[in-house]
Amino acid sequence: MTTTPHPLVTRARRLADELLVPSASRVDQEGVPVSHIGAVRRSGLLGVSAPGEYGGAGAPDAVARETAEILAGACCSTWFVQTQHHTPVRLLARAERGLPVRERLLPALATGELLSGVAYAHVRGWPRVPVRVTPERGGWRFDGTVPWYTGWGLNDVLLLAGVTDDAEVVFAFTDAREQPGLRPSPPMRLAALTAARTVSLALDGLWVPGEAVVLRRDRAEFARTDIPRSANTSPAVFGVASAALDLLDGVPDARDTAAALRTRLDGLRRRAYALADHPVPHEHVEERLELRARSHDLLRAATTAAVVAGGGRAMDLGGTAQRLAREAMFLLVQGQTAPVRRAHLAALGT
């Protein structure tokens, strides 16, 4: 946590208190509204990590994490829609200056004029190749199925990835709308975060021009950087856990439990973020995985305690405790890679 609140942290808290928390139960049942995304746009939070020269805030990673905790604890569905946006922003910011897609999209993404989604987690399933990419007419043809795409109907553009026959991963941008070669499924009904508007995408000859490509990388090289990064604990885990502990603080019989769990949460957060800030991302991977598993154990304990403290009332679909417990279940598999899954299962078996 920051010592002196950054302006974006202050805005995130105001957004949470005035809009996200009061409407979280309704959003959970009805879906993330366009007006919520509009409020996030106006807050400047979509540019938290974007370079200042393009209109973003260029804030430190600690600020990005803290705002993510606040949003996730207030309304995890809204957090999940907007969190997709930050990966394309960071990817474009790291891209070569003068790259056409960088100069075309980064200013609009940094200021929140455009909202981006992502469709690339499937490339982690190698040797399965759900989306195949082939060169065609000076651009690239995408064929296959994107199993999960969040924010359909809310996003303006999407970052799409697939793998070539030569095992090269190609990342490119396209419009987040139905178009020739791209067809969305009906919205998925999920146990948690149905509100985030998740669909699958059927790709049948979707063509994107060469100037829409932001990155081409050997699949093995991509995995070397992606797998260590996915071993880190998501700030959303700490945000939802904190929200559950706030509920416990309001129940006299549960305050000692809340205090004990909060002490554990603070310790795990410090260690997890210290590793996230480590300058060499592929070091300490086992420790990162261990902390991720332990953080989820803490999240499960906190949300379970909130349900227990709420008694029968916690089972009401409009209640906060059961929603947080379902969101905790969702976070178990969000951003999950094979190493993350193996490490977590091993931890659960001990």
N, C-alpha and C positions, 0 to 999 in steps of 0.2 A: 504494500500500500504506500501511496505517496504521503510525505509528511505534510507539505503544504498543498492543498488541493489544486490541481491543474484546472484551468477553466473548463476543459472538456469533462473532467471528473464531476465538477459542480453541475454542469449541464446534464450529464447522465443521471445524477441523483435527482435533479429536478424533474427530468423526463420520467424517471421511474416513479417518483412519489405522486406526481400530478396526473399521469396518464397510464403508465404500464401496469402498476400494481392494482389500481382501482378497477381496471378492465380485464385483468389476466384471466379470470374464470370465464368470462364471456368469450374472450378470444379463443381460449382453449376449446370451447364448444362450437364456435362459429367460424373461426379462421382469422388469420392476421389481416386486418383491413388496410386498404391503401392509405388511409389517413395515418395509421401508425408509421408506415414507411415514410410518409411525408414529414412527420414529426422528427423522425431520426435524421432525415436529410437536412432539415432546417437547423438541427442541433450542431451540425458539423462533425458528428461522430463517424460518418462514412469516410472522412478524410483524416482520421486520427493518425494513421501511419503513412499517409501520402506526403511526398516532398512538398515543402513550402513553396518552391518556385512554380509548382503546378496548381497551387491553390489549396493544398492540404495543410494539416497542422504540423506534420513532421515531429510528432510527439514521441517521447521515449517509449520503449516497450513496456515499461512499468505502468505507464498511463494507459496504454492500449489494453493491458491485462485488467487493470482496475475497472475501466469502463465496461469491459466484457463481463466481469463478475457482477457488476451492478445491473446490467441489462438482463443477464441470464437469471439472476435471482428474482428480478421483477416480473419478467414474462419470457420464459425460455423460448417460446415459439418465435417471438419477435427477434430475440437475440439470434436465433438460428438462421432466420432469413437474412439478416444484415451481416452476419459473420462470414457468409459466403463471399461477400464483396471484397474483403480485405486481402484474400489470396491473389486475385487478379491485380489489385492495386500494387501489392508488393512485387509481383512478377514483372509488371510493366516498369516499375521504378528501377528495378535491377537490370532491365534490358538495355541494349546498346542505344545511346543517344542517336536520334535521327531515324530510328526504326519506324517505318510508317505507322504501324498500329500503336506504337507507344505515343507518338505525337498526336495521333488522332483521338485516342481514347483516354489517356491519362489525365488531361485537364478536366474532362467531364466526370470521370470517376473520382478524382481527388476532391472535387467540390460537391459531389453528391448529385450533380445534375443527372447522371446516369447511375443505375444500380446494376451490379453484375452478379450473376450466379456462377456456379462451377459444376462441371461435368467431367471429372477426371479420376475419381477414386477407383473406378473400375480397372485402371491400368495397374493397380497394385495386385491384381489377381493373377498376374503372370504365373504359369505359362498359358492360362486362359486369356483369350483376346476377345472380349465382348465387342470392342469397336476396332475395326480394321481401317487403316488409312492407306490410300494409294495416290500417287501423283497423277494429276489429270488436268490438261488444258492450262498449264501455268499456275495451277493451284492444287488443291487436295480434295479427294473424295472420301467421305466418311460413311461407313456401312456397319450396321450392328445395332446393339441396344445399350443405352445408358440405363442401368437398373434404377438409379435414384437421381432425381434432380429436384432441388428444393427452391421454392419461390416462384413457381410458374404462375404467370399472370401479374407478378409484382416486379420481376426483373426486366431490365431493358436489353441487356446483352448477356451472353454466357461464354465462359471459357471452357472450350471443349478439347478433349485429348483422345488420341487413339494411337495404335501401334502399327508400324509398317511391317512388311514381310521381312525387312532387314533388322527388325527389333529396335527401331528408332521410335521414340515417343514424340509426337507432334502436338503442340498446343496452339490453338487458334481461337479467335473470337468470331461469333456470329450473333445475329439477332435472336433474342429469346422469344420467339413466336413461331407458330406453325408456318411452315414454308415448304417449297418443294424439297423432298428428301428428309424432312424433319417433322415427325408427328408425335404429339404427346399422348400419353394414356389418360384415362379419367383420373382425377385426384385419388391418391391412395388413402384408405382408411387404416390408420395405424393405432397401436395401443397408446402411443404418446406422440405429441407434436403433429397430429393430423392437421392442426391449424397452420402449419408451415407450408402448406400447398406443395406437397411432394408428388411427383409423377415419374414415370419412366419415359424415355425418349426413344422412339423407333427411328433409326437412321437408314435411309435407303437411297444412297447416292447423293447425300448432302454435299454440295460443292462449296468450298470457301476459297477465295482468291489467295494467292501467295502473300500479298501484303497484309493479310489478316493473321498471319502466323507470328507468334511472339517467341516461341522457343522450339528448338529441335534438339533432342538429346538421346544418346544411347540409353536403352532401357536399364541396363545394369548400372550405369552412372547415375541415372535418375533415382534408382532405388537406394544407392549409397547415401544420397542426401535426404531422401524422403523418409526412409525408415527410422533413422535416428530422431528426426523432427517429430514424427508421429508417436514416439515413445514418451514425449513430454505430456504432462497433465494439463488438460484444458482448463482455463480459468473458469469456465462454466461450472465445473465440478465444485469449485470453492464457492461460487456465487449461489448455486442452488442449496448447497449445504448451509451456508450462512442464513439464507432465507428460512430454512427449516429450523435452525437454532433460534432465530428471532421469534418464530411461533412458540417454541418451548419457553422462551423467556416470559411469555405472557401467561404461563400456567404455573401457579405456585409450586405444585408438586414436582414440576419438571425442571426447575431452575438449576438445581445441583447437577443434573444430567447435562443441561445445556452448557454450564460452565466447564465441565470436564471435557465435553466434546469440542468446545471452542478452543480450549488449550491445545488439544491434539490437532485441530484444523490449522491453527496458526503456525504450529511447528512444521506440519507437512507443506503448507503453502510456502513458507520461507525456503525450505530445502528444494522444493520443486522449481521455484522461480530462480533460485541460484543456479541450478543446473540448466534451466532454459537460457540463462544469460551466459553460460560457459562459452568461451570463444571458439571451441572446437566441438561442433555438434555431434560428431560420431564417437566422441569419448563418453565414458560413463553410461553407456546405453543400458546395461543391466540395472544400474542404480535408478535410472530414469523409469524403467519398466516397473521396478519394485515400488517406487514412490507412486506411480500411477495406480497400481493395484491397491496400495494402502489408502490412497486418497479416495478411491471408489468405495472401499470398505467403510471409511469414515462417512462418506455421503450416504451410503445405505443405512448406517446406524442413525444418522441425524434424521433422515426422512422417515425411517421406521419409528423412531422416538416421537416424531411429530404426529404420526398416525395413532400410536398408542396413547399419547396424551390427549388426543382429540376424541378418543372413544368411538362410539357408533356414529357420531356426527362427522367423523373424518371420511366416512364412506359416501357421503353426499357428493355427487359429481360437481357441484358448485363449490365444494370445500377446497381449501388451499392445500391441506396436508396430503390428500390423495393425489392431487395434481403434481406436487413436488416429488412424491414417490414414483409416479409414472415418468416424470422427467428424468429422475435419477436412473431409471431403467434404460431410458433412451440413451443417456450419456455413456452407459456401459459399452455400447457398440458404435457410438459416433466416433469417426476417425480411427476405427479399428483396423489394424493390419494383422497379418499372420503372426509376427513376433509378439505383438501386443496380446493377441488372443491366447497364444501358448503360455506367455508369462502369467496372464491373469488366471487362467485355468489352473496352472501349477500352484499359484498362491492360494486359490480357493480350496485346493486339495490338501493343504498342510494344516 
